[in-house]
Amino acid sequence: MHTSIKTFGKYKDDSIATPPQLSTELCCWLNSVAKQRDKKAFTELFNFFAPKIKRFGISKLNNEAMANELVQDTMSLVWKKAHLFEASKGAATTWVYTLMRNTCFDTLRKMKHKDNISLSDDIWPSDLTEELSDDSEFKDHLLNEKVLRCIDSLPLAQQSIIKGVYYQELTQEQIAKQLGIPLGTVKSRLRLALSKLKQQMGDRDHD
């Protein structure tokens, strides 16, 4: 995939401008998520933003699976960072679309970085391979927790792939059939998960 990294500028939805009443509701839902961790309010936000984020993701990433990942990653940030939203500084749509653009930019940057890297579909990055293949280290309680914490921090869609391949010893074809998704999606999620794990393990080693 040859997708250039550019500044996207302000996101413009292809629908009519958000009516004032809906803008107020979006702000209220964000505040409910921030203050009360209100799952119903989050569902309303998800239903409103998800289709728009997916359209944006497909247009920039040219890949439906990665567009779905963008939806999941962006809305996860909305849940985690809702307390940072301030209605006095801008509209809820502006705030969410900023998270979306930044997340998409990070994805494109990582894709460009991997253009010159050959990563097998069925091996761990070298640093993780050493830790998981060495029996004495793998049995170490702290190392186990270290690896599992990194895996548990991944999006659920990527966790299921990693755990299926490396803990349940399933083939990628079996996982695709089990989850009811294309084999190409399994491979894409595995690459993304391994890239994130490698980065996280590196960051933890330097804590």
RODO-2510 file (C-alpha; in nm, 4 decimals, decimal comma):
residues 207
     n   res          X          Y          Z
     1     m     0,0000     0,0000     0,0000
     2     h     0,1476     0,3335    -0,1035
     3     t    -0,0292     0,5895     0,1113
     4     s     0,1499     0,9196     0,1584
     5     i     0,1536     1,0919     0,4941
     6     k     0,0067     1,4391     0,4724
     7     t    -0,1587     1,6818     0,7078
     8     f    -0,5259     1,6100     0,6675
     9     g    -0,6500     1,9545     0,7633
    10     k    -0,9908     1,9962     0,9209
    11     y    -1,2217     1,7025     0,8831
    12     k    -1,5407     1,7820     0,6970
    13     d    -1,8286     1,5435     0,7349
    14     d    -2,0279     1,4816     0,4179
    15     s    -2,3542     1,5376     0,5995
    16     i    -2,5297     1,8618     0,6907
    17     a    -2,3648     2,0637     0,9676
    18     t    -2,4471     1,9323     1,3134
    19     p    -2,7673     2,0997     1,4403
    20     p    -2,7306     2,2995     1,7650
    21     q    -2,9545     2,0570     1,9559
    22     l    -2,7465     1,7579     1,8510
    23     s    -2,4252     1,9444     1,9322
    24     t    -2,5595     1,9998     2,2820
    25     e    -2,6491     1,6306     2,3141
    26     l    -2,2994     1,5256     2,2027
    27     c    -2,1475     1,7487     2,4704
    28     c    -2,3823     1,6053     2,7322
    29     w    -2,2963     1,2488     2,6332
    30     l    -1,9237     1,3238     2,6533
    31     n    -1,9682     1,4777     2,9969
    32     s    -2,1677     1,1741     3,1105
    33     v    -1,8894     0,9438     2,9945
    34     a    -1,6284     1,1618     3,1635
    35     k    -1,8041     1,2006     3,4984
    36     q    -2,0166     0,8867     3,5306
    37     r    -1,8555     0,6404     3,2856
    38     d    -2,2026     0,6201     3,1342
    39     k    -2,2072     0,3304     2,8868
    40     k    -2,5416     0,4320     2,7387
    41     a    -2,4048     0,7772     2,6597
    42     f    -2,0956     0,6166     2,5065
    43     t    -2,3183     0,3986     2,2881
    44     e    -2,4909     0,7124     2,1595
    45     l    -2,1525     0,8669     2,0807
    46     f    -2,0376     0,5473     1,9102
    47     n    -2,3507     0,5268     1,6957
    48     f    -2,3031     0,8867     1,5849
    49     f    -1,9286     0,8888     1,5203
    50     a    -1,8435     0,5315     1,4112
    51     p    -1,9835     0,5504     1,0545
    52     k    -1,8113     0,8844     0,9950
    53     i    -1,4783     0,7641     1,1320
    54     k    -1,5000     0,4488     0,9187
    55     r    -1,5632     0,6514     0,6015
    56     f    -1,2664     0,8711     0,6862
    57     g    -1,0502     0,5645     0,7578
    58     i    -1,1367     0,3971     0,4278
    59     s    -1,0573     0,7170     0,2373
    60     k    -0,7163     0,7562     0,4046
    61     l    -0,6090     0,3963     0,4662
    62     n    -0,7726     0,2314     0,1630
    63     n    -0,8476    -0,0737     0,3745
    64     e    -1,1767    -0,1613     0,5447
    65     a    -1,0169    -0,3716     0,8185
    66     m    -0,7817    -0,0896     0,9132
    67     a    -1,0696     0,1574     0,8969
    68     n    -1,2515    -0,0593     1,1516
    69     e    -0,9380    -0,0545     1,3673
    70     l    -0,9394     0,3245     1,3416
    71     v    -1,2984     0,3314     1,4681
    72     q    -1,2095     0,1076     1,7616
    73     d    -0,8907     0,2943     1,8520
    74     t    -1,0520     0,6380     1,8223
    75     m    -1,3586     0,5511     2,0261
    76     s    -1,1385     0,3853     2,2892
    77     l    -0,9602     0,7187     2,3232
    78     v    -1,2953     0,8968     2,3516
    79     w    -1,3821     0,6688     2,6451
    80     k    -1,0434     0,7129     2,8119
    81     k    -1,0005     1,0862     2,7515
    82     a    -1,3561     1,2183     2,7752
    83     h    -1,2581     1,4072     3,0923
    84     l    -1,0245     1,6231     2,8812
    85     f    -1,3071     1,7571     2,6635
    86     e    -1,4041     2,1183     2,7339
    87     a    -1,7138     2,2468     2,5573
    88     s    -1,5967     2,6052     2,6061
    89     k    -1,2969     2,5399     2,3795
    90     g    -1,4757     2,3793     2,0861
    91     a    -1,7445     2,1464     1,9579
    92     a    -1,7585     1,7783     2,0511
    93     t    -1,7245     1,6867     1,6830
    94     t    -1,4030     1,8894     1,6524
    95     w    -1,2564     1,7190     1,9591
    96     v    -1,3416     1,3657     1,8448
    97     y    -1,2254     1,4254     1,4869
    98     t    -0,8942     1,5567     1,6220
    99     l    -0,8457     1,2253     1,8053
   100     m    -0,9401     1,0446     1,4853
   101     r    -0,6948     1,2372     1,2670
   102     n    -0,4086     1,1926     1,5140
   103     t    -0,4757     0,8199     1,5424
   104     c    -0,4924     0,7841     1,1649
   105     f    -0,1710     0,9816     1,1243
   106     d     0,0074     0,7521     1,3722
   107     t    -0,1156     0,4492     1,1773
   108     l     0,0100     0,5907     0,8470
   109     r     0,3447     0,6780     1,0031
   110     k     0,3865     0,3209     1,1300
   111     m     0,2831     0,1813     0,7905
   112     k     0,5443     0,3945     0,6171
   113     h     0,8070     0,2845     0,8696
   114     k     0,7244    -0,0808     0,7955
   115     d     0,7418    -0,0393     0,4165
   116     n     1,1073    -0,1438     0,4223
   117     i     1,0692    -0,4075     0,6921
   118     s     0,9894    -0,7683     0,6081
   119     l     0,7827    -0,9173     0,8881
   120     s     0,6739    -1,2786     0,8634
   121     d     0,3066    -1,3509     0,9256
   122     d     0,3825    -1,6246     1,1756
   123     i     0,6829    -1,5162     1,3861
   124     w     0,7282    -1,2801     1,6768
   125     p     0,9564    -0,9774     1,6491
   126     s     1,3070    -1,0818     1,7534
   127     d     1,3016    -0,9331     2,1046
   128     l     0,9741    -1,1053     2,1930
   129     t     1,0859    -1,4307     2,0324
   130     e     1,3857    -1,4492     2,2629
   131     e     1,1743    -1,3876     2,5730
   132     l     0,9025    -1,6362     2,4822
   133     s     1,1256    -1,9133     2,3492
   134     d     1,3655    -1,9252     2,6434
   135     d     1,2027    -2,1671     2,8872
   136     s     1,3788    -2,0323     3,1936
   137     e     1,2695    -1,6767     3,1191
   138     f     0,9216    -1,7674     3,0062
   139     k     0,8542    -1,9447     3,3328
   140     d     0,9615    -1,6391     3,5260
   141     h     0,6517    -1,4870     3,6859
   142     l     0,7490    -1,1255     3,6241
   143     l     0,8248    -1,1826     3,2584
   144     n     0,4955    -1,3630     3,2114
   145     e     0,3114    -1,0669     3,3601
   146     k     0,5151    -0,8253     3,1516
   147     v     0,4213    -0,9943     2,8243
   148     l     0,0581    -1,0486     2,9247
   149     r     0,0172    -0,6860     3,0287
   150     c     0,1352    -0,5786     2,6858
   151     i    -0,1011    -0,8205     2,5144
   152     d    -0,3948    -0,7147     2,7331
   153     s    -0,3366    -0,3520     2,6370
   154     l    -0,4044    -0,4315     2,2702
   155     p    -0,7483    -0,3771     2,1121
   156     l    -0,9675    -0,6834     2,1694
   157     a    -0,9685    -0,7691     1,7980
   158     q    -0,5880    -0,7904     1,7992
   159     q    -0,5743    -0,9719     2,1346
   160     s    -0,7886    -1,2536     1,9960
   161     i    -0,5489    -1,3030     1,7053
   162     i    -0,2335    -1,2989     1,9201
   163     k    -0,3776    -1,5347     2,1816
   164     g    -0,5150    -1,7670     1,9141
   165     v    -0,1812    -1,7969     1,7343
   166     y     0,0611    -1,8043     2,0277
   167     y    -0,1370    -1,9419     2,3210
   168     q    -0,3983    -2,1678     2,1597
   169     e    -0,1574    -2,2648     1,8771
   170     l    -0,4217    -2,2173     1,6083
   171     t    -0,3322    -2,1548     1,2456
   172     q    -0,4277    -1,8247     1,0902
   173     e    -0,6773    -2,0105     0,8703
   174     q    -0,8413    -2,1660     1,1788
   175     i    -0,8650    -1,8258     1,3465
   176     a    -1,0216    -1,6709     1,0357
   177     k    -1,2831    -1,9482     1,0283
   178     q    -1,3420    -1,9279     1,4039
   179     l    -1,3933    -1,5507     1,3998
   180     g    -1,5759    -1,5459     1,0678
   181     i    -1,3388    -1,2938     0,9101
   182     p    -1,1210    -1,3022     0,5952
   183     l    -0,7727    -1,4502     0,6226
   184     g    -0,6314    -1,1183     0,5029
   185     t    -0,7911    -0,9451     0,8029
   186     v    -0,6268    -1,1961     1,0380
   187     k    -0,2873    -1,1278     0,8791
   188     s    -0,3406    -0,7506     0,8953
   189     r    -0,4414    -0,7586     1,2631
   190     l    -0,1499    -0,9865     1,3467
   191     r     0,0970    -0,7462     1,1849
   192     l    -0,0534    -0,4508     1,3705
   193     a    -0,0524    -0,6403     1,7013
   194     l     0,3087    -0,7530     1,6646
   195     s     0,4157    -0,3989     1,5766
   196     k     0,2400    -0,2586     1,8843
   197     l     0,3839    -0,5314     2,1094
   198     k     0,7353    -0,4665     1,9842
   199     q     0,6986    -0,0966     2,0522
   200     q     0,5466    -0,1512     2,3971
   201     m     0,8112    -0,4016     2,5017
   202     g     1,0799    -0,1560     2,3934
   203     d     0,9161     0,1256     2,5896
   204     r     0,8877    -0,0888     2,9028
   205     d     1,2513    -0,1907     2,8781
   206     h     1,3448     0,1755     2,8986
   207     d     1,1152     0,2640     3,1928
***
